[in-house]
Amino acid sequence: MSDALVRVEGLWRRFDVSKPWLNRVIEREEKQLLTAVAEVNFEIKRGETFALVGESGSGKSTIAKMVVGLLPVSSGTILFDGQPITGTTGVAMRTIRRRFQMIFQDPFASLNPRWRVGDIIAEPIHTFGLAKGAEAANQVGKLLDTVGLSAKDAEKYPHEFSGGQRQRIAIARALSSKPEFIVCDEPTSALDVSVQAQILNLMRDLQDELGLTYLFISHDLSVVRHMATRIGVLYLGRLVEVAEGKTLFRAPQHPYTKMLLDAVPDLAMSGRRRNPVEGEIPNPISPPPGCAFHPRCPRAMDRCKIETPDDYATATGRAACFAVEMEAA
């Protein structure tokens, strides 16, 4: 059996952002498509945390939503434990769906304010027919204890809890269907720093205890360094580098990865040379030709303005960059 629990192959997602049909006819404009994700390939091994990082608009959350089925795929394939998720419906999808869940970014928006906490956590239990009545209530109480709350909190409403406590409730809800794989879409970005550490430590403890596999989405590199086994770096919808977590921070290969790491404050005051972040992410509706990063890249060459680089094996993982490819050769 393969160690890869989740495999993403040739994933694309395009959004139609055109004006209404009549406006286009009057103004003689063509359709406009926004490419949010382009030719993304990666796999997530059982028991590991694979993190996706990048600036806002790089396609991180779009990939997360496609993996759990909240967004349809324009093209490409997503496999879960060898079974395709893309195009699967009905009973087959229901059977697979119980095995993966999602923790959303905003704990204030992801919980129904009209439901008691016990009903929120019990919903997946009832939906997948895992337990009924007193047994389901008992499972809810155990889940609340597991995430550091009290079983008595099941009778309360979400507004009675702080942001960190609400995220614990969201984690309990994700665990209630007994999943193997959890997609974490920036689960701590809306929380205070001290609360972030508590939630991250809880997630790592749960991973060790329950053997969970995570897809972790974040723009905070310090959080990613704490959580990730492997890291994928996204730029304008494309995966530009993949490497082991510690290796990526120690020896980044792609110029964009180096730029992201240079933006992290040097709290150790090591005195290492740092390059300031220059430019901003281009408009995804009309991206630059060739390598999308070339307008901001200090190592750009003429070839970068024409051709889109393919990813290839490096000493630390994989990268999509002509300059890095020439160095390796």
C-alpha positions as CSV (number, residue, x, y, z in Angstrom):
1,M,0.0,0.0,0.0
2,S,1.3,3.5,-0.9
3,D,2.2,5.8,1.9
4,A,0.4,8.7,0.1
5,L,-3.0,9.2,1.6
6,V,-3.8,12.2,-0.6
7,R,-2.5,12.7,-4.1
8,V,-3.1,15.8,-6.3
9,E,-2.3,15.5,-10.0
10,G,-2.5,18.3,-12.6
11,L,-5.0,20.5,-10.6
12,W,-6.4,23.6,-12.2
13,R,-9.1,26.0,-11.1
14,R,-10.4,28.9,-13.2
15,F,-13.1,31.4,-12.2
16,D,-15.3,33.2,-14.7
17,V,-15.0,36.9,-13.6
18,S,-16.6,38.3,-16.8
19,K,-19.2,41.1,-16.9
20,P,-22.8,40.0,-17.6
21,W,-23.4,38.8,-21.2
22,L,-25.3,41.9,-22.3
23,N,-22.6,44.2,-21.0
24,R,-20.0,42.2,-22.9
25,V,-22.0,42.4,-26.1
26,I,-22.5,46.1,-25.8
27,E,-18.9,46.9,-24.8
28,R,-17.5,44.2,-27.2
29,E,-15.5,42.5,-24.5
30,E,-14.4,38.9,-24.3
31,K,-14.9,36.6,-21.4
32,Q,-12.4,37.0,-18.5
33,L,-11.1,34.0,-16.7
34,L,-9.1,34.1,-13.5
35,T,-6.7,31.2,-13.1
36,A,-6.5,30.6,-9.3
37,V,-4.7,27.3,-9.4
38,A,-2.5,26.1,-12.3
39,E,-1.0,22.6,-12.8
40,V,-0.5,21.8,-9.1
41,N,0.9,18.3,-8.2
42,F,1.7,17.1,-4.7
43,E,1.1,14.1,-2.4
44,I,0.6,13.9,1.4
45,K,1.9,10.9,3.2
46,R,0.0,9.2,6.1
47,G,0.7,10.9,9.4
48,E,2.5,13.9,8.1
49,T,1.7,17.6,7.9
50,F,2.0,19.0,4.4
51,A,1.9,22.9,4.5
52,L,1.1,25.2,1.6
53,V,2.5,28.8,2.0
54,G,2.5,31.9,-0.1
55,E,1.2,35.4,-0.2
56,S,-2.5,36.3,-0.2
57,G,-4.0,35.4,-3.6
58,S,-1.6,32.6,-4.3
59,G,-4.3,29.9,-4.3
60,K,-3.8,28.2,-0.9
61,S,-7.4,28.3,0.3
62,T,-8.7,27.5,-3.2
63,I,-6.7,24.2,-3.2
64,A,-7.9,23.4,0.4
65,K,-11.6,23.8,-0.7
66,M,-11.1,21.7,-3.8
67,V,-9.5,18.9,-1.8
68,V,-12.5,18.6,0.5
69,G,-15.0,19.1,-2.3
70,L,-16.3,22.6,-1.4
71,L,-15.2,23.8,-4.9
72,P,-15.4,21.9,-8.1
73,V,-12.2,21.2,-10.0
74,S,-11.7,22.8,-13.5
75,S,-9.3,19.9,-14.4
76,G,-7.0,17.5,-12.8
77,T,-7.4,14.7,-10.3
78,I,-7.6,14.4,-6.5
79,L,-7.1,10.9,-5.0
80,F,-7.8,10.0,-1.4
81,D,-6.4,6.6,-0.4
82,G,-6.2,5.7,-4.0
83,Q,-9.9,6.6,-4.7
84,P,-10.7,9.6,-6.9
85,I,-12.7,12.4,-5.2
86,T,-13.1,14.4,-8.4
87,G,-16.3,13.3,-10.1
88,T,-17.3,10.9,-7.3
89,T,-20.9,11.4,-6.1
90,G,-23.7,9.5,-4.1
91,V,-22.9,6.6,-1.8
92,A,-19.3,6.3,-2.9
93,M,-18.6,9.9,-2.1
94,R,-20.4,9.7,1.2
95,T,-18.2,6.7,2.3
96,I,-15.0,8.6,1.5
97,R,-16.3,11.9,2.9
98,R,-16.5,10.7,6.5
99,R,-12.7,10.2,6.4
100,F,-11.7,13.8,5.9
101,Q,-12.8,17.1,7.5
102,M,-11.9,20.8,7.5
103,I,-11.1,23.4,10.1
104,F,-11.9,26.9,8.8
105,Q,-10.0,30.1,9.3
106,D,-12.6,32.2,11.2
107,P,-14.0,30.5,14.3
108,F,-16.6,33.3,14.6
109,A,-18.1,32.5,11.2
110,S,-17.7,28.7,11.0
111,L,-20.1,27.9,13.9
112,N,-23.9,28.3,13.7
113,P,-24.8,30.9,16.3
114,R,-28.3,29.5,16.7
115,W,-27.2,26.0,17.6
116,R,-25.9,24.8,20.9
117,V,-22.3,23.5,20.9
118,G,-23.4,19.9,21.5
119,D,-25.6,20.0,18.4
120,I,-22.8,21.5,16.3
121,I,-20.3,18.8,17.3
122,A,-23.0,16.0,17.0
123,E,-24.0,16.9,13.5
124,P,-21.3,14.8,11.7
125,I,-22.0,12.0,14.1
126,H,-25.7,11.9,13.1
127,T,-25.0,12.6,9.4
128,F,-22.7,9.6,9.1
129,G,-24.8,7.4,11.4
130,L,-22.0,6.8,13.9
131,A,-24.1,7.0,17.0
132,K,-27.6,8.0,18.3
133,G,-29.2,9.5,21.4
134,A,-27.2,9.1,24.7
135,E,-24.3,7.5,22.9
136,A,-23.9,10.5,20.6
137,A,-24.1,12.9,23.6
138,N,-21.5,10.8,25.4
139,Q,-19.1,11.1,22.4
140,V,-19.7,14.9,22.3
141,G,-18.7,15.2,25.9
142,K,-15.5,13.1,25.3
143,L,-14.6,15.3,22.3
144,L,-15.0,18.5,24.4
145,D,-12.7,17.0,27.1
146,T,-10.2,16.0,24.4
147,V,-9.9,19.6,23.1
148,G,-9.5,21.1,26.5
149,L,-13.1,22.1,27.2
150,S,-15.8,20.7,29.6
151,A,-18.6,18.3,28.7
152,K,-21.0,20.8,30.3
153,D,-20.1,23.3,27.6
154,A,-22.3,21.3,25.2
155,E,-25.3,23.2,26.5
156,K,-23.9,26.6,25.7
157,Y,-24.0,28.7,22.5
158,P,-21.0,29.8,20.5
159,H,-21.3,33.5,21.6
160,E,-20.4,32.4,25.1
161,F,-16.9,31.4,24.1
162,S,-13.7,33.3,23.2
163,G,-12.1,32.9,19.8
164,G,-9.6,30.3,21.0
165,Q,-12.4,28.3,22.6
166,R,-14.5,28.5,19.5
167,Q,-11.6,27.1,17.5
168,R,-11.4,24.2,19.9
169,I,-15.1,23.6,19.3
170,A,-14.4,23.6,15.5
171,I,-11.6,21.1,16.1
172,A,-14.0,18.9,18.1
173,R,-16.5,19.0,15.3
174,A,-13.9,18.0,12.8
175,L,-12.9,15.0,15.0
176,S,-16.4,13.9,15.6
177,S,-16.6,11.8,12.3
178,K,-13.4,10.0,13.3
179,P,-11.5,11.3,10.2
180,E,-8.0,10.3,9.0
181,F,-7.3,13.5,7.2
182,I,-8.0,17.1,8.2
183,V,-7.5,20.3,6.0
184,C,-6.6,23.2,8.2
185,D,-7.2,26.5,6.4
186,E,-5.2,29.1,8.4
187,P,-6.8,27.8,11.7
188,T,-4.9,30.3,14.0
189,S,-4.7,33.5,11.9
190,A,-7.7,35.1,13.6
191,L,-6.4,34.4,17.1
192,D,-4.0,36.1,19.5
193,V,-0.4,34.9,19.5
194,S,-0.6,33.2,22.9
195,V,-3.8,31.4,21.9
196,Q,-2.2,30.4,18.6
197,A,0.4,28.5,20.4
198,Q,-2.1,26.6,22.5
199,I,-4.2,25.6,19.5
200,L,-1.1,24.5,17.5
201,N,0.2,22.4,20.4
202,L,-3.3,20.8,20.7
203,M,-3.3,20.0,17.0
204,R,0.1,18.3,17.2
205,D,-0.9,16.3,20.3
206,L,-4.1,15.1,18.5
207,Q,-2.0,14.2,15.5
208,D,0.3,12.0,17.6
209,E,-2.6,10.5,19.6
210,L,-5.0,9.8,16.7
211,G,-2.5,9.3,13.8
212,L,-4.0,12.2,11.8
213,T,-2.7,13.6,8.5
214,Y,-2.9,17.4,7.9
215,L,-3.0,19.7,4.9
216,F,-2.0,22.9,6.7
217,I,-2.6,26.3,4.9
218,S,-0.8,29.4,6.3
219,H,1.0,32.6,5.3
220,D,2.8,32.6,8.7
221,L,6.2,31.0,8.2
222,S,6.8,30.7,12.0
223,V,3.6,28.7,12.4
224,V,4.6,26.5,9.4
225,R,8.0,25.9,10.8
226,H,6.4,24.6,14.0
227,M,3.9,22.4,12.3
228,A,5.0,21.2,8.9
229,T,6.8,17.9,7.9
230,R,7.0,19.1,4.3
231,I,6.2,22.5,2.7
232,G,5.0,23.5,-0.7
233,V,5.5,27.1,-1.8
234,L,2.8,28.7,-4.0
235,Y,3.1,31.7,-6.3
236,L,0.1,32.9,-8.4
237,G,-1.5,29.4,-8.3
238,R,1.7,27.5,-9.2
239,L,3.8,25.3,-6.9
240,V,7.3,26.7,-7.2
241,E,9.1,24.6,-4.6
242,V,8.5,21.5,-2.4
243,A,10.9,20.4,0.3
244,E,11.2,19.0,3.8
245,G,10.2,21.5,6.4
246,K,13.6,22.0,8.1
247,T,15.5,21.8,4.8
248,L,13.4,24.5,3.2
249,F,14.2,27.0,6.0
250,R,17.9,26.0,6.0
251,A,18.5,25.9,2.2
252,P,15.7,27.5,0.1
253,Q,16.2,26.9,-3.6
254,H,13.6,29.1,-5.4
255,P,14.2,32.9,-5.4
256,Y,10.6,33.4,-4.2
257,T,11.1,31.1,-1.2
258,K,14.2,33.1,-0.3
259,M,12.2,36.3,-0.6
260,L,9.6,35.0,1.8
261,L,12.2,33.9,4.3
262,D,13.9,37.2,4.1
263,A,10.7,38.9,5.1
264,V,10.7,37.0,8.5
265,P,12.1,39.2,11.3
266,D,15.7,38.2,12.3
267,L,14.9,37.9,16.0
268,A,18.2,36.0,16.7
269,M,20.1,39.0,15.2
270,S,22.4,36.7,13.3
271,G,23.6,39.6,11.1
272,R,23.0,37.6,7.9
273,R,22.5,39.5,4.7
274,R,18.8,40.2,3.9
275,N,17.1,41.4,0.7
276,P,13.9,43.5,1.1
277,V,10.7,42.2,-0.5
278,E,10.1,44.0,-3.8
279,G,7.0,44.4,-5.9
280,E,3.7,42.7,-5.4
281,I,1.8,39.7,-6.7
282,P,0.5,40.3,-10.3
283,N,-3.1,40.4,-11.4
284,P,-4.2,36.8,-11.8
285,I,-6.6,37.8,-14.6
286,S,-3.6,38.9,-16.8
287,P,-0.5,37.3,-15.4
288,P,3.0,38.0,-16.8
289,P,4.1,35.7,-19.7
290,G,6.6,32.9,-18.9
291,C,7.5,32.5,-15.3
292,A,4.9,34.6,-13.3
293,F,7.6,35.6,-10.8
294,H,10.1,37.1,-13.3
295,P,9.0,40.8,-12.8
296,R,10.1,40.5,-9.1
297,C,12.9,38.0,-9.5
298,P,16.5,39.2,-9.0
299,R,17.8,36.3,-11.1
300,A,15.4,36.6,-14.0
301,M,16.8,36.1,-17.5
302,D,15.3,36.4,-21.0
303,R,14.1,32.8,-21.0
304,C,12.0,33.5,-17.9
305,K,10.0,36.1,-19.8
306,I,8.9,33.6,-22.4
307,E,8.9,30.0,-21.0
308,T,7.1,28.6,-17.9
309,P,9.6,26.4,-16.0
310,D,8.7,22.8,-15.1
311,D,9.5,21.5,-11.7
312,Y,12.5,19.2,-11.4
313,A,14.4,17.4,-8.7
314,T,16.9,19.5,-6.6
315,A,19.2,18.5,-3.8
316,T,16.5,19.4,-1.3
317,G,13.2,18.5,-3.1
318,R,11.7,20.0,-6.2
319,A,11.7,23.5,-7.7
320,A,10.4,25.3,-10.8
321,C,13.1,27.8,-11.7
322,F,15.5,28.1,-14.7
323,A,18.2,29.7,-12.6
324,V,18.2,26.9,-10.1
325,E,18.1,24.4,-12.9
326,M,21.2,25.9,-14.5
327,E,23.1,25.9,-11.2
328,A,22.3,22.2,-10.7
329,A,23.5,21.4,-14.2
